[in-house]
């Protein structure tokens, strides 16, 4: 990284602004399926993106050639695109003053230190796999652990010339998963640890395996899959709905996170990932949810999956309330979108790698805890259903009308959990669903989740997102089962 800073400082781009973003990622995945170790998967990806702003135009170019000639060529290409876009863009980029940040960020260390010992980890995965095959009705099962280590450098040319260190960030992501599928009497049911999207992914070390409950998950998940085979279908009708954090991850992501992305609100994503029912005039006055709803954008939490110190345009990460007491406050928009819209935003200009430009993305989007225990939330329900772990989702292009399904449900009758039900689903409209929020769990109900699979942008970018949420209770929701 130091050599790249020196090389970048030596170059002389004749432009108003030039920045360099270098990304190096190393990944490894260990997996066992049906008691058979799958081939070790390893990845190495390294390259740089150059961003140029000149005479009101904006351009960028990527290169995997991290040499003097490679960076020169990238600067020349980015400058060419800035010239082409001048006077043709929807925004005059000469009005934009991007920051020149300096500092360092690193994922929290493993405490106590635990090495990435493949033999030991594969033995753990084999043990969980064997434990999952506890019945002939188990037809597919497996366990996985993935590790991703990423180093990033962001530095402006002006800072490099002055000898400034720029921003260096070091990330370590661990992603465990277990999935078991059972089949019987013509029915198939799948149960997993954190969902099919590896929901227990976090930053840190192998302590994440303990926090996620990986040890013992094989047997527990298999037992629940078999339990679902024998369970009745979820009933249909209007009733209370209690969502646990593994499902709140998806609910928060789809019906708050994506609708609040400012580039989507401005129309940039319309032809690919859709638009938003949210409009710029809503901020500061629109009632998004009940007064119990408080949603924070917080990339500063140490172990959450999408924590960082600075975004990919150099803006410093700070906690911001997007929704306060149910009222919409600010969008998920980075520095460029903020300047275009004239709205305050957050530090969320993010790219999936060195060969993609930053766009507005969620990072850590969290629901602030309330004051109710899980027992109190259950006791307050006369007729309803508890749902856990997403299995399917569908939402319209404006991120408004939705239909979501979960792996497992439990009926709540007379304030008590009673019958386990399968194929639990619910539907709603984002613009009104959150106003039905009538109970928010306390800190004891919070779980820190995430997903490595959030897709958006052209060309597509699949990026990491974190979500922490308590259990949440919604009133008078349209619930239905698999036969409806």
N, C-alpha and C positions, 0 to 999 in steps of 0.2 A: 504494500500500500504506500509506503514511504517513497519507493522508487517511482510509482505512478504519479504521486504528487509532484515530485521533482521534474518528471517528464512533462506533465501538464503545465507547470509553471514556466517551462522553457519555451513553450509554444506561444505564438503571437497572433491569436485570432483578432482580426480587425472588426470587432462587433461590439454592440452595446453591452451585452451580457452573455457569458458562457459558463456553463457548469458541467462537471463531470460526476457521474454516478457509477461506481464499480460494484459489482455483486459477484461473490463466489459462494457457491452452495455445494455441500457434500451430503449425500443422503445414503441411508442403508435401511433395508427392510428385511426383517426375519419373519417367516410365517410357516405355520404348520396347518395342513388341511387334511382332514380325515386320517390323522396320526402320521401323515407323511410330510417330511420336511420339504418345502418347496425351494427352488433355487434361490440362492442369496441374490438380492437385487441391490446394486450399488450405482450411484449417480455422481457425476462431477460436472458442474456447469459454471463457467466463468466468462465474464465479458464486461463491457462498459457502454453506457449511454451518454452521449453529449447533447446538451440542450443549448440552443442559441436563440436569443432575442435580439433583433436588429431592425431599426427603423420601423418599429411597429409590427414586424412580422415575427413568427415563431416557427422554429424548426428543430428537429432532433434526428439523430442517427446513431445506430448501435454498431459495435464491432467486437469481435472476439480476439482481434489482434491488438494486444495490450503493449504496443511498441510505439516508438516515436512516429513512424510512418502510419501505423494503424489509427492512432489518435488524430493525426493531421488529416487523414482522409475522412474520418468521422466529423471533424469540425467543418471541413469544406462542404460535406454533404448536408449537414445541419444548417450551415449558412445559406446554402443554395435554396433549401426549402423555406427558410425565413424570408429570403428575397421573393420567392414565388408567392408566399402567403401574404406579403405586405399589400395592404389596400384591398385584400380579398377576404379577410377573416371577419367573423362576426364581432370581433373585439380588437381594439388597437392595443397591442401588447406593450407599447411604449409607456402606457399608463401604469404598468405593473412594476412594482419594486419587490422582487423576490429577495428573501433574506440571505445573509452570508453567515451561516451558523458555524459554531465550533463546539466540540465536546465529544463525549464518549458514552455509549450505552452498552450494557451487557445483560443477558439473561441471568437470573439468579443461579448461583452455583449449587451443585448437589450437596446436600447436608444430611448425613455424613457422606463423604465422597464415595461413589460407587462406580467402578469402571464399566465400560461397555464391553462386557465379557460375553462373546457370542455363545460359547458352550453353555454357560450358565443360563443365559436367556432362552436358548433353544430347548434346554431341559425343562424350563418353566412352561414354555409353550406346549411341549409334548405332554406334560403332566395335565395341563388344562384341556388339551384335546382329548386325551384318554378319559378324563373325568366326564366329558360331555357325552361320550358314547355310552349312555347308561341304559339304553333301550333300543330294540330293533326298529322302533318307529323314528328314531333319529336318523335322517337320511343324508344330512350334510352338516358339517361342523368344522370349526377352525379358529385359530387364534393368531394374532399378529402383533408385532412391535415395530414401529418405524422411528428412525432417528433422522433429523435434518439439522445440519449446522451451517449457518450462513454468516458471512462477513460482508459488510457494506461500507463504502466510502462515499461521502458526498462533499464536494468542495467546489466553490466558484473559482473562476480563473483569477479574479482580483485577490481573493484570499490566498490562493496558491502563490502568487507573485510576492505577496507580503510575508510569506513564510508561515501563514496560519495553518493549523493542523486540519481544519475542516471538521467534519463529523465522521467518526468511525463507530459502527455498531456491530455487535456480535450476538447472534441469536442461536439458541439451542432448543429444538422442539422435539418432544417425545409424544408418540401417538400409539397407544395400545388399543386393541380391539378383540372382541370375541363374538362369534355369531353361530347360532345353532338353528337348524331347520328340522321340524318334525312333520311327519305325514301319517295320516290314518283316516280310514273311513271316507276317503275322497277329499279330505281337507288338508291343507298345508298351512303351518304356522311357523313364523320365524321370531326368535327372541335374540336380543343382542345386548352387548355392553355399550351403552351410549349411542346406539343407533348405527345404521349402516354408514354413517359419515364419520366414524371414529370420534364421537362427541367428547371423549375425555382427554383430548389433546391439550397440552399446556406447554409453557416454557419452563425449562429447568433440567433436571436430571432424572435418574431412575426412581427417585422418590415418587414420581408421578404414577408409576405402576401401583404403588401402595395406595395412593390417594384415590385412584380410579377403581380400586377393588379388583384388580386383575387376578390375584391369587384367590382361588375358589370360585371364580366367575364361571368356569366351564360347567361345573355341576349345577350351580344355581340357575344359569341361563337355560340349560337343557331341561331342568325340572319345570321351569316356567313355560317353555315351549310345549312340553307335554300337557301341562295344566290347561293351556289354551286350546289344545285339541279337544278336550272334554268339556270346555266351557260353552255356555250358551252365547248366542249372538248378543251384541249390545242392543238394548232396546232403542226404539225410535220415539222422538218427541221433544218438546221444549222442557229443559231442565237445567239445573245448576251444573257447572263444569269446573272441576278442579284439575289444573294442569301442573304437573311436576316439572322440575328444571330441564329434564331431557327433552320434553316437548316444548317448553317455553323457549328453548333455543331456536326452534324452527318458527314459532309464532312471532317472536320478537324480530327475527331475521327478515322474514318475508313481509310482515305487515307493518313494521315500523322502520327497519333498516333500509330496505330498498326504496320505499316511497320517499324517504327523506334525503336520498342522494341528490345533490343539487344539480349535477350535470344531467341527470334524468329529468328533473323538474324543468330544466332549461331546454330539454328536447334532444339532447345529444344521443341518447340510447334508444330513441323511439323505434328505429327500424330493425333493432336487434333484440334487446332485452326488455323493451317496453318503456312506457312513460310512467307517470305518477298521477294519482288523484290529487296530490298536494299541489297548490299553486303559491307563488311568492307572496301574495297578499295575506296568506293565512298566518304567517309567523308573527307571534306576539299576541294573537287574539283567538285563534282557532282551538276549540275544545276537542282535543284528540282522544282523551280518555276521561275517566272519572277523576275526582280530586285525589284518589289514591295512587295515580300513575305518575311516577317520576323516573325518567329514563336518562341515563348519563352516558356520554361518550368519554371513555377513560382509558387511553393507552398507557397510563402511568402505573397500572397495577402490575407488580413484578412478575407474577407467574402466569398471567392470562395469555392466551395463545397469540394475540396480535398486539402485544405491548411493544412500545418503542420509544426512543427519545426524540426523534425527529422524523417527519414524513419524508417522502422521496422528492419533494421540492424544497426541503430544508426548513420547514416550519416546525417550531418546537411543540412537542406534545403536551397538552394540558387537559385536565378534566373540565368538561362543559356539560351542563344540563340541556338536553334537547327538548325535553318535555318536563315541565314543572307544575305539580298539582293539576295535571291533566291538560295544561295549556301548552301549545306548541311554541317553542322559543327560538330554535335555530336549526338550520339544515346541516346535513353532512356534506359540506363543500370545502375544498381546499382553497389555497390562495387565488388561483386563477378563476375558479367559479365564483368566489366571493367578490372579486373585482368586477366580473361580468354582471352579476346579479345585484350588486350593491347591498348584499346581506352579510351579516357576520356568520362565520362558519366554524370549522375546526381544522386541526392538522390531519387531514386524511387523504392527501394526494398520494396514492400508492400504486406501485407497479408489481407484477408478479415476479419479474426478473429483470436482468439487464437489457433484454431486447424488447421491452415494452415501455411505453411512455406512461407516466403516472396519470391516473384518473381518480375521480371521487369514489372511494371505497369505505365501507365499514371497517373498523378495527375492533376495539372492544366496545360493544354496545350492551349496556347492562341496565337491568331494572333494580332500582334502589329498594332494599328490604323495608317491610312494614313492621307491624308489632304483633302479628298473630302467629301462634304456634300452629304446626300442622294439625295437631289434635283439635285445636280451637276452630280451624277452618272446616274440618270434617264435621265437628259437632254442630256447626251452624247450618248444615245442609239437611233439609228434610227429604228431598228426592233429587238425586243427581248421580254423576259418575266421575270418578277419578281416572285420568288418562296419563300414560307415561310412554315416552320414547316414540319419536316419529317414525312412520313407515311409508307414508305417501303424502304428497302435497300437490296442490293445483291452485294457481292464483292467476287472475286475469292480467292483461298487459299494463293496466294502470295500478296494479298492486292493491286492488280494492276487494273485489269479490273472491273468496277463497273457500277451499274444501280440503281439510287435513285429516289424515288417518293416523292412528297410533298402534303400537304393537300390543298393548295390554290395557285393559280397563278393569275397574272395580266399582260396583254399584255402591252408592251411599244412600242408605235408607234410615230415616229417623236419627240422623246424626252419627251413624255407625257404618263402617266398611262391611259389606256383606259378600256378594257374589262376584267372583272373577268373570269377566265377559271378554269375548274375542271380537275382533274387527270393529273396534270403537272408532267412530268418525264424528266430525262436527263441521259445520259450515257457518260462514258469517260474512260480514262486510267490514273491512278495516275501519271505515269512517264511523261505524257505530259500535263495533265489537268491543273496543277498549273502554267505551263509556259504560259497559255493563260490568266492569271490574268492581267487585264489591268486597274483596278481601285480598290482602297481600301478606305473604308469610314473613316471619321475622328472620334474623340472620341464621338461625338454626336450620332453616329450610333452604338456604342458598346453596347452589352448586355452581362451580365454575366450569363451563363447557366451551366448546369451540368446534369449528369445522375447517378442514383444509381444502374444501371443494366449492367455494363460492365463485361462480362464473359470471363474467360480464365483459363488455368491451369488444371492439373489432380492431385488430384480430383478438380472439378470445384471451382473457386472462383469468386463470384460476388461482385464487388467493386465499390466505389464511384469515379467519375471522374468529373473534372471541365473544362469548356471551355468558354473563353471569346473571342468574335470576333466582329469586325465591319461588316457592309455590304460589300460584295465583288462582283466585276463585272468581268465576264469571257467572252472572245470573241470567236465566231464561235464554239458554243457547239451543240452537237447533242441532240435536244429536241424533245419530242414526247408526244402524248396524250394517253388517256385510250383506244382508239380504234385502236391503231397502233400495 
